[in-house]
Amino acid sequence: MDILSSRVILRPRNYQETLAFYRDGLGLAIAREYPGGTVFYAGQSLVEVAAHGGSGTSSAFDGALWLQVRDLDDAAAELALKGIRIDRSPVREPWGLIEMWIRDPDGVPIVLVQVPTEHPLRRDSRWSPD
């Protein structure tokens, strides 16, 4: 099986509220819109907010969206200005990433991550003859 692309699909209780959160609150750019949904760019992935297919009730979502940002202090300040509640302020985790936690209007956890310069995720893994 070849996986050609992927996205996370959210089916919120209140489409307009969740759409505004991802578009205006987080400032994600729109990849495409269709009748009943909006797909956002989220780095190398896509997040789709769908106004269809949900039950209209809360559903358990035990995962989290992982969104990498350049600077968490800047992101925290921007979110605060927009009135978005921060569940956990930026903290350097034992695995070396700096993480901050927020939630969307349906309570979906969102971890905003800053990868420090010295972290292994920043290393160039391409082969080199040197």
VEXDREN-2710 file (C-alpha; in Angstrom, 1 decimal):
% VEXDREN-2710
k/r/px/py/pz
1/MET/0.0/0.0/0.0
2/ASP/1.3/3.4/-0.9
3/ILE/0.1/6.3/1.2
4/LEU/0.1/9.4/-1.0
5/SER/-1.1/12.0/1.4
6/SER/-2.8/12.4/4.8
7/ARG/-4.8/14.8/6.9
8/VAL/-6.6/15.0/10.2
9/ILE/-10.4/15.4/9.9
10/LEU/-12.2/17.1/12.8
11/ARG/-16.0/16.9/13.0
12/PRO/-16.8/19.6/15.6
13/ARG/-20.1/20.3/17.4
14/ASN/-20.0/23.9/16.2
15/TYR/-18.5/24.2/12.8
16/GLN/-18.4/28.0/12.7
17/GLU/-16.7/28.3/16.1
18/THR/-14.1/25.7/15.3
19/LEU/-13.5/27.1/11.8
20/ALA/-12.9/30.5/13.4
21/PHE/-10.5/29.0/15.9
22/TYR/-8.2/27.3/13.3
23/ARG/-8.5/30.1/10.8
24/ASP/-8.5/33.3/12.9
25/GLY/-7.2/32.0/16.3
26/LEU/-4.3/29.8/15.1
27/GLY/-4.0/31.6/11.8
28/LEU/-3.8/28.5/9.6
29/ALA/-3.8/29.2/5.9
30/ILE/-6.7/27.7/3.9
31/ALA/-5.7/25.0/1.5
32/ARG/-9.2/24.6/0.0
33/GLU/-12.8/25.1/0.8
34/TYR/-15.8/23.0/-0.2
35/PRO/-19.5/23.0/0.6
36/GLY/-19.5/21.9/4.2
37/GLY/-15.8/22.0/5.1
38/THR/-12.5/23.8/5.1
39/VAL/-9.0/22.2/4.7
40/PHE/-6.1/24.1/6.3
41/TYR/-2.3/23.8/5.8
42/ALA/-0.6/22.7/8.9
43/GLY/3.1/22.5/8.0
44/GLN/3.6/19.2/6.2
45/SER/0.1/18.1/6.9
46/LEU/-3.5/19.2/6.5
47/VAL/-6.2/19.7/9.1
48/GLU/-9.8/19.5/7.8
49/VAL/-12.7/21.0/9.7
50/ALA/-15.8/19.3/8.4
51/ALA/-19.4/20.4/8.9
52/HIS/-20.7/17.0/7.9
53/GLY/-20.4/13.4/9.2
54/GLY/-20.4/14.1/12.9
55/SER/-22.9/13.0/15.4
56/GLY/-23.4/16.5/16.9
57/THR/-22.2/15.2/20.3
58/SER/-18.8/15.2/21.9
59/SER/-16.6/12.3/21.1
60/ALA/-13.5/11.2/22.8
61/PHE/-10.3/12.1/21.1
62/ASP/-7.3/10.6/23.0
63/GLY/-4.7/11.9/20.6
64/ALA/-3.5/15.5/20.0
65/LEU/-2.6/17.7/17.1
66/TRP/1.2/18.4/17.0
67/LEU/2.0/21.8/15.5
68/GLN/5.6/23.0/15.3
69/VAL/6.2/26.7/15.6
70/ARG/9.4/28.8/15.3
71/ASP/9.2/30.5/18.6
72/LEU/6.8/29.4/21.4
73/ASP/7.2/32.7/23.4
74/ASP/6.0/34.6/20.3
75/ALA/3.2/32.0/19.8
76/ALA/2.0/32.3/23.4
77/ALA/1.9/36.1/23.2
78/GLU/-0.1/36.0/19.9
79/LEU/-2.6/33.5/21.3
80/ALA/-3.0/35.6/24.5
81/LEU/-3.8/38.6/22.4
82/LYS/-6.5/36.6/20.6
83/GLY/-8.0/35.4/23.9
84/ILE/-7.0/31.8/23.4
85/ARG/-6.5/30.0/26.7
86/ILE/-3.2/28.3/27.3
87/ASP/-3.6/25.1/29.3
88/ARG/0.2/24.7/29.9
89/SER/2.9/27.4/29.3
90/PRO/6.0/26.5/27.4
91/VAL/8.2/23.8/29.1
92/ARG/11.3/22.0/28.0
93/GLU/10.4/18.4/28.1
94/PRO/12.9/15.6/29.1
95/TRP/13.0/14.6/25.3
96/GLY/14.4/18.0/24.5
97/LEU/11.4/19.7/22.8
98/ILE/9.8/22.8/24.2
99/GLU/6.0/22.3/24.4
100/MET/2.9/24.4/25.1
101/TRP/-0.6/23.0/25.3
102/ILE/-3.9/24.5/24.2
103/ARG/-7.3/23.1/23.2
104/ASP/-9.7/23.8/20.3
105/PRO/-13.4/24.6/21.1
106/ASP/-14.3/20.9/21.2
107/GLY/-11.4/20.2/23.7
108/VAL/-9.1/18.6/21.1
109/PRO/-5.6/18.9/22.6
110/ILE/-3.1/20.8/20.6
111/VAL/0.6/20.7/21.4
112/LEU/2.6/23.6/20.0
113/VAL/6.2/22.6/19.8
114/GLN/9.5/24.5/19.3
115/VAL/12.5/22.4/18.3
116/PRO/15.6/23.8/19.9
117/THR/18.7/24.3/17.7
118/GLU/20.6/21.5/19.3
119/HIS/17.8/18.9/19.1
120/PRO/18.4/15.8/16.9
121/LEU/15.3/16.8/14.8
122/ARG/17.4/19.7/13.5
123/ARG/20.3/17.6/12.3
124/ASP/20.7/17.1/8.6
125/SER/20.2/13.4/8.1
126/ARG/21.2/13.3/4.4
127/TRP/24.2/11.2/3.5
128/SER/27.5/13.0/3.2
129/PRO/30.9/11.6/2.1
130/ASP/32.6/13.5/4.9
END
